[in-house]
Amino acid sequence: MAGVPYVGTANTVKRQQLKYTIYDVAREAGVSAKTVSRVLNRKAGVGKETRARILDIMQKVGYHPHMGARSLRGNERRGSIGVTMPAPLDVIPISQGMLLWLFAQLLRIFGPLGDYVCFDMNPHEANSHSDYGRGVWEQLFKACIIAGALPVDDPVVQRIHESGVPYLAFGRLDRLPDCSSATVDYEEGAYISTKFLIDRGHRSIAMLKAFSGFQPGIERIRGYRHALDEAGIAYDERLVRSVNFGASNIASVVHRLLVDRSVTALVDCSATEDASSLREGARRAGRVPGEDFEIVAWTYAHDAAVLREASAHLWMPLREACTEGLEQLAAWTHGERAGPIKLLYRPILQEAVAKGEVPRPGRIFDLFE
């Protein structure tokens, strides 16, 4: 079947490549444009020899699908896997290590599928509306990853959910029970941590927490209060202190909590994994962890000690949950499963951890100081 020839001068070939369309490839291969489209999108239904012939033609002429033209067709509107942040980095400071981990997982999972990945680098400064879903509204994303804690009153994720675009949030939201998410049960984590200390005889248990105004902060308080209520201990809001992710702030808040000598235990669910700041705050209060007060420290790394003096560590397998979630999102995006994704990993209390202390074992949140 006749088609645009491969021979000619360099300039002629270049002009031919620029003019090549999916219909030219189809004509040259003796197949329909729909068959070529199936090959481009790595879909089944094309024989091995036919697929190889089409790929060979596209390679010879240097054909690539025109993403702008594809965006004009209803079924292929979006071209990339989008990553966006539901909160500014100065509010929820995802660490460089976490971002590198995320990039590695995206490369591992979506790379073999031939997908483009697009990071919306600053959705909160682009305009006064701070709409982190703009990549969906502007039809740049064929799937969306919402990387970070969701605000309690978040209106954007609801719109993304209703858009029909495959998406995955690294957190739940009370106001959207059907939210497509992969995360850890922070409420259960706070309950387990508090109950562990209650069972060891403590009645005045303080909590060091982050994420005020965000869903993970709400879940922490619910779990903490549940354990207290179950034991018949009155909730005292003075024993719960919010922190940001800076070392000086953590030390100061720990100091203020432990100055009260009636406090005999502390749940550190601040997500900071910062032993030096915990010790400094205790030192200022004249207290010694493991001697005159006990502590349960949360970590995002398995079998790792945040603070060697801690009575226990609570492992929050967030990376593990998100990894499985990304794999399911890839399947959803490529039509191999339906959404939404619902993954909720359970935390695990570890009384025996690796010997010694691992500095910042699973640091996920970190101020860029």
Contacts in CASP RR format, 6 or more apart in sequence:
PFRMAT RR
TARGET T0000
AUTHOR 0000-0000-0000
METHOD contacts of the structure
MODEL  1
MAGVPYVGTANTVKRQQLKYTIYDVAREAGVSAKTVSRVLNRKAGVGKET
RARILDIMQKVGYHPHMGARSLRGNERRGSIGVTMPAPLDVIPISQGMLL
WLFAQLLRIFGPLGDYVCFDMNPHEANSHSDYGRGVWEQLFKACIIAGAL
PVDDPVVQRIHESGVPYLAFGRLDRLPDCSSATVDYEEGAYISTKFLIDR
GHRSIAMLKAFSGFQPGIERIRGYRHALDEAGIAYDERLVRSVNFGASNI
ASVVHRLLVDRSVTALVDCSATEDASSLREGARRAGRVPGEDFEIVAWTY
AHDAAVLREASAHLWMPLREACTEGLEQLAAWTHGERAGPIKLLYRPILQ
EAVAKGEVPRPGRIFDLFE
1 27 0 8 1.000
1 28 0 8 1.000
1 30 0 8 1.000
2 27 0 8 1.000
3 24 0 8 1.000
3 27 0 8 1.000
3 28 0 8 1.000
4 16 0 8 1.000
4 19 0 8 1.000
4 20 0 8 1.000
4 24 0 8 1.000
4 28 0 8 1.000
4 61 0 8 1.000
5 16 0 8 1.000
6 13 0 8 1.000
6 60 0 8 1.000
6 61 0 8 1.000
7 13 0 8 1.000
13 61 0 8 1.000
16 61 0 8 1.000
17 61 0 8 1.000
17 62 0 8 1.000
17 63 0 8 1.000
20 61 0 8 1.000
20 62 0 8 1.000
20 63 0 8 1.000
21 66 0 8 1.000
22 33 0 8 1.000
22 36 0 8 1.000
22 37 0 8 1.000
22 40 0 8 1.000
22 63 0 8 1.000
22 65 0 8 1.000
23 33 0 8 1.000
24 61 0 8 1.000
24 63 0 8 1.000
25 36 0 8 1.000
25 54 0 8 1.000
25 57 0 8 1.000
25 58 0 8 1.000
25 61 0 8 1.000
25 63 0 8 1.000
26 32 0 8 1.000
26 33 0 8 1.000
26 35 0 8 1.000
26 36 0 8 1.000
28 57 0 8 1.000
29 35 0 8 1.000
29 36 0 8 1.000
29 50 0 8 1.000
29 53 0 8 1.000
29 54 0 8 1.000
29 57 0 8 1.000
31 50 0 8 1.000
31 54 0 8 1.000
35 46 0 8 1.000
35 50 0 8 1.000
35 54 0 8 1.000
36 54 0 8 1.000
38 44 0 8 1.000
38 45 0 8 1.000
38 46 0 8 1.000
39 46 0 8 1.000
39 51 0 8 1.000
39 54 0 8 1.000
39 55 0 8 1.000
40 65 0 8 1.000
42 113 0 8 1.000
42 114 0 8 1.000
42 334 0 8 1.000
46 54 0 8 1.000
57 63 0 8 1.000
58 64 0 8 1.000
67 79 0 8 1.000
70 76 0 8 1.000
70 77 0 8 1.000
70 79 0 8 1.000
71 77 0 8 1.000
71 78 0 8 1.000
71 79 0 8 1.000
71 139 0 8 1.000
77 139 0 8 1.000
77 142 0 8 1.000
78 139 0 8 1.000
78 140 0 8 1.000
78 141 0 8 1.000
78 142 0 8 1.000
78 143 0 8 1.000
78 165 0 8 1.000
79 116 0 8 1.000
79 140 0 8 1.000
79 141 0 8 1.000
79 142 0 8 1.000
80 115 0 8 1.000
80 116 0 8 1.000
80 117 0 8 1.000
80 118 0 8 1.000
80 140 0 8 1.000
80 141 0 8 1.000
80 142 0 8 1.000
81 106 0 8 1.000
81 110 0 8 1.000
81 115 0 8 1.000
81 116 0 8 1.000
81 117 0 8 1.000
81 118 0 8 1.000
81 141 0 8 1.000
81 142 0 8 1.000
81 143 0 8 1.000
81 144 0 8 1.000
81 145 0 8 1.000
81 333 0 8 1.000
82 117 0 8 1.000
82 118 0 8 1.000
82 119 0 8 1.000
82 120 0 8 1.000
82 135 0 8 1.000
82 140 0 8 1.000
82 141 0 8 1.000
82 143 0 8 1.000
82 144 0 8 1.000
82 145 0 8 1.000
83 102 0 8 1.000
83 106 0 8 1.000
83 117 0 8 1.000
83 118 0 8 1.000
83 119 0 8 1.000
83 120 0 8 1.000
83 144 0 8 1.000
83 145 0 8 1.000
83 147 0 8 1.000
84 119 0 8 1.000
84 120 0 8 1.000
84 123 0 8 1.000
84 132 0 8 1.000
84 133 0 8 1.000
84 135 0 8 1.000
84 144 0 8 1.000
84 145 0 8 1.000
84 146 0 8 1.000
84 147 0 8 1.000
85 92 0 8 1.000
85 94 0 8 1.000
85 120 0 8 1.000
85 123 0 8 1.000
85 124 0 8 1.000
85 132 0 8 1.000
85 146 0 8 1.000
85 147 0 8 1.000
85 148 0 8 1.000
86 92 0 8 1.000
86 132 0 8 1.000
86 146 0 8 1.000
86 147 0 8 1.000
86 148 0 8 1.000
86 149 0 8 1.000
86 150 0 8 1.000
86 151 0 8 1.000
86 154 0 8 1.000
86 156 0 8 1.000
86 157 0 8 1.000
86 169 0 8 1.000
87 124 0 8 1.000
87 148 0 8 1.000
87 149 0 8 1.000
87 151 0 8 1.000
87 214 0 8 1.000
88 124 0 8 1.000
88 125 0 8 1.000
88 130 0 8 1.000
89 368 0 8 1.000
92 148 0 8 1.000
92 149 0 8 1.000
92 211 0 8 1.000
92 214 0 8 1.000
92 365 0 8 1.000
93 245 0 8 1.000
93 365 0 8 1.000
93 366 0 8 1.000
93 367 0 8 1.000
93 368 0 8 1.000
94 147 0 8 1.000
94 148 0 8 1.000
94 364 0 8 1.000
94 365 0 8 1.000
94 366 0 8 1.000
95 363 0 8 1.000
95 364 0 8 1.000
95 365 0 8 1.000
95 366 0 8 1.000
96 366 0 8 1.000
96 368 0 8 1.000
97 363 0 8 1.000
97 366 0 8 1.000
98 363 0 8 1.000
98 364 0 8 1.000
98 365 0 8 1.000
101 319 0 8 1.000
102 147 0 8 1.000
102 322 0 8 1.000
105 322 0 8 1.000
105 323 0 8 1.000
105 326 0 8 1.000
106 117 0 8 1.000
106 145 0 8 1.000
106 326 0 8 1.000
107 117 0 8 1.000
109 326 0 8 1.000
109 327 0 8 1.000
109 330 0 8 1.000
110 117 0 8 1.000
110 330 0 8 1.000
113 330 0 8 1.000
113 334 0 8 1.000
115 330 0 8 1.000
115 333 0 8 1.000
118 135 0 8 1.000
118 140 0 8 1.000
118 141 0 8 1.000
120 132 0 8 1.000
120 133 0 8 1.000
120 134 0 8 1.000
120 135 0 8 1.000
123 130 0 8 1.000
123 131 0 8 1.000
123 132 0 8 1.000
123 133 0 8 1.000
123 134 0 8 1.000
124 130 0 8 1.000
124 132 0 8 1.000
126 134 0 8 1.000
131 137 0 8 1.000
131 156 0 8 1.000
132 146 0 8 1.000
132 156 0 8 1.000
133 144 0 8 1.000
133 156 0 8 1.000
133 159 0 8 1.000
133 160 0 8 1.000
135 141 0 8 1.000
135 144 0 8 1.000
136 144 0 8 1.000
136 159 0 8 1.000
136 160 0 8 1.000
136 163 0 8 1.000
136 165 0 8 1.000
136 167 0 8 1.000
141 165 0 8 1.000
142 165 0 8 1.000
142 166 0 8 1.000
142 333 0 8 1.000
143 165 0 8 1.000
143 166 0 8 1.000
143 167 0 8 1.000
143 168 0 8 1.000
143 329 0 8 1.000
143 332 0 8 1.000
143 333 0 8 1.000
144 160 0 8 1.000
144 165 0 8 1.000
144 166 0 8 1.000
144 167 0 8 1.000
144 168 0 8 1.000
145 167 0 8 1.000
145 168 0 8 1.000
145 170 0 8 1.000
145 326 0 8 1.000
145 329 0 8 1.000
146 157 0 8 1.000
146 160 0 8 1.000
146 167 0 8 1.000
146 168 0 8 1.000
146 169 0 8 1.000
146 170 0 8 1.000
146 171 0 8 1.000
147 170 0 8 1.000
148 169 0 8 1.000
148 170 0 8 1.000
148 171 0 8 1.000
149 170 0 8 1.000
149 171 0 8 1.000
149 211 0 8 1.000
149 214 0 8 1.000
149 215 0 8 1.000
149 216 0 8 1.000
150 157 0 8 1.000
150 169 0 8 1.000
150 171 0 8 1.000
150 172 0 8 1.000
150 173 0 8 1.000
150 179 0 8 1.000
150 214 0 8 1.000
150 215 0 8 1.000
151 213 0 8 1.000
151 214 0 8 1.000
151 215 0 8 1.000
152 173 0 8 1.000
152 174 0 8 1.000
152 175 0 8 1.000
152 213 0 8 1.000
152 214 0 8 1.000
152 215 0 8 1.000
152 218 0 8 1.000
153 175 0 8 1.000
154 173 0 8 1.000
154 175 0 8 1.000
157 169 0 8 1.000
157 173 0 8 1.000
157 176 0 8 1.000
157 179 0 8 1.000
158 175 0 8 1.000
158 176 0 8 1.000
160 167 0 8 1.000
161 167 0 8 1.000
161 176 0 8 1.000
161 178 0 8 1.000
161 179 0 8 1.000
161 180 0 8 1.000
161 340 0 8 1.000
166 180 0 8 1.000
166 329 0 8 1.000
166 332 0 8 1.000
166 333 0 8 1.000
166 339 0 8 1.000
167 180 0 8 1.000
167 329 0 8 1.000
168 180 0 8 1.000
168 181 0 8 1.000
168 182 0 8 1.000
168 325 0 8 1.000
168 326 0 8 1.000
168 328 0 8 1.000
168 329 0 8 1.000
168 341 0 8 1.000
169 179 0 8 1.000
169 180 0 8 1.000
169 181 0 8 1.000
169 182 0 8 1.000
169 183 0 8 1.000
170 181 0 8 1.000
170 182 0 8 1.000
170 183 0 8 1.000
170 318 0 8 1.000
170 322 0 8 1.000
171 179 0 8 1.000
171 181 0 8 1.000
171 182 0 8 1.000
171 183 0 8 1.000
171 215 0 8 1.000
171 216 0 8 1.000
172 179 0 8 1.000
172 181 0 8 1.000
172 183 0 8 1.000
172 215 0 8 1.000
172 219 0 8 1.000
172 344 0 8 1.000
173 179 0 8 1.000
173 181 0 8 1.000
173 215 0 8 1.000
174 215 0 8 1.000
174 218 0 8 1.000
178 340 0 8 1.000
179 340 0 8 1.000
180 339 0 8 1.000
180 340 0 8 1.000
180 341 0 8 1.000
180 342 0 8 1.000
181 340 0 8 1.000
181 341 0 8 1.000
181 342 0 8 1.000
181 343 0 8 1.000
181 344 0 8 1.000
182 321 0 8 1.000
182 322 0 8 1.000
182 324 0 8 1.000
182 325 0 8 1.000
182 326 0 8 1.000
182 328 0 8 1.000
182 341 0 8 1.000
182 343 0 8 1.000
183 318 0 8 1.000
183 321 0 8 1.000
183 322 0 8 1.000
183 343 0 8 1.000
183 344 0 8 1.000
183 345 0 8 1.000
184 316 0 8 1.000
184 317 0 8 1.000
184 318 0 8 1.000
184 321 0 8 1.000
184 344 0 8 1.000
184 345 0 8 1.000
184 346 0 8 1.000
184 347 0 8 1.000
185 219 0 8 1.000
185 344 0 8 1.000
185 345 0 8 1.000
185 346 0 8 1.000
185 347 0 8 1.000
186 216 0 8 1.000
186 217 0 8 1.000
186 219 0 8 1.000
186 220 0 8 1.000
186 269 0 8 1.000
186 316 0 8 1.000
186 347 0 8 1.000
187 219 0 8 1.000
187 220 0 8 1.000
187 222 0 8 1.000
187 223 0 8 1.000
187 226 0 8 1.000
188 223 0 8 1.000
188 346 0 8 1.000
188 347 0 8 1.000
189 220 0 8 1.000
189 223 0 8 1.000
189 269 0 8 1.000
189 298 0 8 1.000
189 314 0 8 1.000
189 316 0 8 1.000
189 347 0 8 1.000
190 207 0 8 1.000
190 219 0 8 1.000
190 220 0 8 1.000
190 221 0 8 1.000
190 222 0 8 1.000
190 223 0 8 1.000
190 224 0 8 1.000
190 226 0 8 1.000
190 227 0 8 1.000
190 267 0 8 1.000
190 269 0 8 1.000
191 223 0 8 1.000
191 224 0 8 1.000
191 226 0 8 1.000
191 227 0 8 1.000
192 314 0 8 1.000
192 347 0 8 1.000
192 349 0 8 1.000
193 224 0 8 1.000
193 267 0 8 1.000
193 269 0 8 1.000
193 296 0 8 1.000
193 298 0 8 1.000
193 312 0 8 1.000
193 314 0 8 1.000
193 349 0 8 1.000
194 205 0 8 1.000
194 207 0 8 1.000
194 223 0 8 1.000
194 224 0 8 1.000
194 227 0 8 1.000
194 228 0 8 1.000
194 267 0 8 1.000
195 227 0 8 1.000
195 230 0 8 1.000
195 231 0 8 1.000
196 296 0 8 1.000
196 311 0 8 1.000
196 312 0 8 1.000
196 349 0 8 1.000
197 205 0 8 1.000
197 265 0 8 1.000
197 267 0 8 1.000
197 294 0 8 1.000
197 296 0 8 1.000
197 311 0 8 1.000
198 205 0 8 1.000
198 227 0 8 1.000
198 228 0 8 1.000
198 231 0 8 1.000
198 233 0 8 1.000
200 265 0 8 1.000
200 294 0 8 1.000
200 311 0 8 1.000
202 264 0 8 1.000
202 265 0 8 1.000
202 294 0 8 1.000
203 233 0 8 1.000
203 264 0 8 1.000
204 236 0 8 1.000
204 239 0 8 1.000
204 260 0 8 1.000
204 262 0 8 1.000
204 263 0 8 1.000
204 264 0 8 1.000
204 265 0 8 1.000
205 228 0 8 1.000
205 233 0 8 1.000
205 239 0 8 1.000
205 263 0 8 1.000
205 264 0 8 1.000
205 265 0 8 1.000
205 266 0 8 1.000
205 267 0 8 1.000
206 239 0 8 1.000
206 240 0 8 1.000
206 241 0 8 1.000
206 257 0 8 1.000
206 258 0 8 1.000
206 263 0 8 1.000
206 265 0 8 1.000
206 266 0 8 1.000
206 267 0 8 1.000
207 220 0 8 1.000
207 224 0 8 1.000
207 239 0 8 1.000
207 240 0 8 1.000
207 241 0 8 1.000
207 266 0 8 1.000
207 267 0 8 1.000
207 269 0 8 1.000
208 241 0 8 1.000
208 243 0 8 1.000
208 250 0 8 1.000
208 253 0 8 1.000
208 254 0 8 1.000
208 257 0 8 1.000
208 266 0 8 1.000
208 267 0 8 1.000
208 268 0 8 1.000
208 269 0 8 1.000
208 270 0 8 1.000
209 217 0 8 1.000
209 220 0 8 1.000
209 221 0 8 1.000
209 240 0 8 1.000
209 241 0 8 1.000
209 242 0 8 1.000
209 243 0 8 1.000
209 269 0 8 1.000
209 270 0 8 1.000
210 216 0 8 1.000
210 217 0 8 1.000
210 242 0 8 1.000
210 243 0 8 1.000
210 244 0 8 1.000
210 245 0 8 1.000
210 269 0 8 1.000
210 270 0 8 1.000
210 271 0 8 1.000
210 272 0 8 1.000
210 365 0 8 1.000
211 217 0 8 1.000
211 220 0 8 1.000
211 271 0 8 1.000
212 242 0 8 1.000
220 269 0 8 1.000
221 240 0 8 1.000
224 240 0 8 1.000
224 267 0 8 1.000
225 235 0 8 1.000
228 234 0 8 1.000
228 235 0 8 1.000
229 235 0 8 1.000
239 257 0 8 1.000
239 263 0 8 1.000
241 253 0 8 1.000
241 256 0 8 1.000
241 257 0 8 1.000
242 253 0 8 1.000
243 249 0 8 1.000
243 250 0 8 1.000
243 253 0 8 1.000
243 270 0 8 1.000
243 272 0 8 1.000
244 367 0 8 1.000
245 270 0 8 1.000
245 271 0 8 1.000
245 272 0 8 1.000
245 365 0 8 1.000
245 366 0 8 1.000
245 367 0 8 1.000
246 272 0 8 1.000
246 277 0 8 1.000
246 367 0 8 1.000
246 369 0 8 1.000
247 272 0 8 1.000
247 274 0 8 1.000
247 276 0 8 1.000
247 277 0 8 1.000
248 277 0 8 1.000
250 270 0 8 1.000
250 272 0 8 1.000
250 274 0 8 1.000
250 277 0 8 1.000
250 278 0 8 1.000
250 281 0 8 1.000
251 277 0 8 1.000
251 278 0 8 1.000
251 280 0 8 1.000
251 281 0 8 1.000
251 284 0 8 1.000
252 281 0 8 1.000
254 266 0 8 1.000
254 277 0 8 1.000
254 278 0 8 1.000
254 280 0 8 1.000
254 281 0 8 1.000
254 282 0 8 1.000
254 285 0 8 1.000
255 281 0 8 1.000
255 282 0 8 1.000
255 284 0 8 1.000
255 285 0 8 1.000
257 263 0 8 1.000
257 266 0 8 1.000
257 285 0 8 1.000
258 266 0 8 1.000
258 281 0 8 1.000
258 282 0 8 1.000
258 285 0 8 1.000
258 286 0 8 1.000
258 287 0 8 1.000
258 293 0 8 1.000
259 285 0 8 1.000
263 293 0 8 1.000
264 292 0 8 1.000
264 293 0 8 1.000
264 294 0 8 1.000
265 293 0 8 1.000
265 294 0 8 1.000
265 295 0 8 1.000
265 296 0 8 1.000
266 293 0 8 1.000
266 294 0 8 1.000
266 295 0 8 1.000
266 296 0 8 1.000
267 295 0 8 1.000
267 296 0 8 1.000
268 278 0 8 1.000
268 295 0 8 1.000
268 296 0 8 1.000
268 297 0 8 1.000
268 298 0 8 1.000
268 306 0 8 1.000
268 307 0 8 1.000
269 298 0 8 1.000
269 314 0 8 1.000
270 298 0 8 1.000
271 298 0 8 1.000
271 300 0 8 1.000
271 364 0 8 1.000
271 365 0 8 1.000
272 365 0 8 1.000
273 297 0 8 1.000
273 298 0 8 1.000
273 299 0 8 1.000
273 300 0 8 1.000
273 306 0 8 1.000
273 360 0 8 1.000
273 361 0 8 1.000
273 362 0 8 1.000
273 363 0 8 1.000
274 306 0 8 1.000
274 360 0 8 1.000
275 306 0 8 1.000
275 307 0 8 1.000
275 308 0 8 1.000
275 357 0 8 1.000
275 359 0 8 1.000
278 289 0 8 1.000
278 295 0 8 1.000
278 297 0 8 1.000
278 307 0 8 1.000
279 289 0 8 1.000
279 307 0 8 1.000
282 288 0 8 1.000
282 289 0 8 1.000
282 293 0 8 1.000
287 293 0 8 1.000
288 309 0 8 1.000
289 295 0 8 1.000
289 307 0 8 1.000
289 309 0 8 1.000
289 310 0 8 1.000
290 309 0 8 1.000
290 310 0 8 1.000
290 311 0 8 1.000
291 309 0 8 1.000
294 310 0 8 1.000
294 311 0 8 1.000
295 307 0 8 1.000
295 309 0 8 1.000
295 310 0 8 1.000
295 311 0 8 1.000
296 310 0 8 1.000
296 311 0 8 1.000
296 312 0 8 1.000
296 313 0 8 1.000
296 314 0 8 1.000
296 349 0 8 1.000
297 306 0 8 1.000
297 307 0 8 1.000
297 310 0 8 1.000
297 312 0 8 1.000
297 313 0 8 1.000
297 314 0 8 1.000
298 306 0 8 1.000
298 313 0 8 1.000
298 314 0 8 1.000
298 316 0 8 1.000
299 305 0 8 1.000
299 306 0 8 1.000
299 313 0 8 1.000
299 314 0 8 1.000
299 315 0 8 1.000
299 316 0 8 1.000
299 361 0 8 1.000
299 362 0 8 1.000
300 315 0 8 1.000
300 316 0 8 1.000
300 317 0 8 1.000
300 318 0 8 1.000
300 319 0 8 1.000
300 361 0 8 1.000
300 362 0 8 1.000
300 363 0 8 1.000
300 364 0 8 1.000
301 315 0 8 1.000
301 358 0 8 1.000
301 361 0 8 1.000
301 362 0 8 1.000
302 315 0 8 1.000
302 317 0 8 1.000
303 315 0 8 1.000
303 350 0 8 1.000
303 353 0 8 1.000
303 354 0 8 1.000
304 313 0 8 1.000
304 353 0 8 1.000
304 354 0 8 1.000
304 358 0 8 1.000
304 361 0 8 1.000
304 362 0 8 1.000
305 313 0 8 1.000
305 353 0 8 1.000
305 354 0 8 1.000
305 356 0 8 1.000
305 357 0 8 1.000
305 358 0 8 1.000
305 361 0 8 1.000
306 313 0 8 1.000
306 357 0 8 1.000
306 358 0 8 1.000
306 361 0 8 1.000
307 357 0 8 1.000
308 356 0 8 1.000
308 357 0 8 1.000
311 351 0 8 1.000
312 349 0 8 1.000
312 350 0 8 1.000
312 351 0 8 1.000
313 349 0 8 1.000
313 350 0 8 1.000
313 353 0 8 1.000
314 347 0 8 1.000
314 348 0 8 1.000
314 349 0 8 1.000
314 350 0 8 1.000
315 347 0 8 1.000
315 348 0 8 1.000
315 349 0 8 1.000
315 350 0 8 1.000
316 347 0 8 1.000
317 345 0 8 1.000
317 347 0 8 1.000
317 348 0 8 1.000
318 345 0 8 1.000
318 364 0 8 1.000
319 364 0 8 1.000
320 345 0 8 1.000
321 343 0 8 1.000
321 344 0 8 1.000
321 345 0 8 1.000
324 343 0 8 1.000
325 341 0 8 1.000
325 343 0 8 1.000
328 337 0 8 1.000
328 341 0 8 1.000
328 343 0 8 1.000
329 341 0 8 1.000
331 337 0 8 1.000
332 338 0 8 1.000
332 339 0 8 1.000
332 341 0 8 1.000
END
